[in-house]
């Protein structure tokens, strides 16, 4: 294997690793979004006390913040 082939192989391996990392981040975002949806549907389908509503709203905001952080990781990842 000459230097050009080695460089190409290294580049492709780095690209594959980047794609794997991006996929993992997207999976984490998806999990959080599904949880947010589940909480929102629960709130829609049940009569909640003010305390319950606030608790669910807090949970949804926490999940939203996690999604924002994950999205920032995705955008700042250099490939």
N, C-alpha and C positions, 0 to 999 in steps of 0.2 A: 504494500500500500504506500503510495507516494504522499508527499506533504499535502498536495491539493485534495486528495481523497480523504486524508485524515482531517483536514480542516472542514471539509464538507460534512463528514461524519459527525464531527464535534458540533458543528452548527446545527445539524438536524437533531442531534440528541438534546441540545439546549432548547430548541424549539419544541420538541416533544415534552420536555419537562415543564416548559412554560404553559403549554396547552393543558397538561395534567393539573397544574396548580390553578389555572383559570377554571377548569371544570370543577375542581373541589370547592372553590369559592362560590361558583354558581349553585352548586348543590346545597351549600349552607344557606345561601340567600333563599333558595326555593323552600327549604325546610322552615325558615322563619316566616316566609310569606304564607305558607299553608297554615302555620300556627296562628298567624294574625287573622286569616280568613275564618278559621275555626272559632276563635274568640268572638269575632264580629257576628258570625252566624248564631252563636250561643246567645249573645246579647239581643239579637233580633228576635229570636224565638222564645225568649223568657222575659218575664217581668222582673226587673232587677231593682233592688233597693239602691239608694244613692251610694251606699258603701260598696255594694257589689259592682255597680257601674264604675265607680272610681277605681276599684281594684282592676277590673278588666281594662279600663282605659290606660292605667299605668302599665299593665303587661303589654298592651299593644304598642305603647310608646317605647318601651324597652326593646321590643322586637324590632320596631322601626329603626331605632338607633343602631342596633346590630347590623341591620341591612345597609344602612348608610356607611358604616365603617367597612363592611365587606365590599361594598361598591367602590369605596375609595381605594381599598387594597387592589381591586381589579384594575382600576384606572391608573394607578401609580406603578403597577408591575411593568418592568421594562423587559422587552423581549428582543 
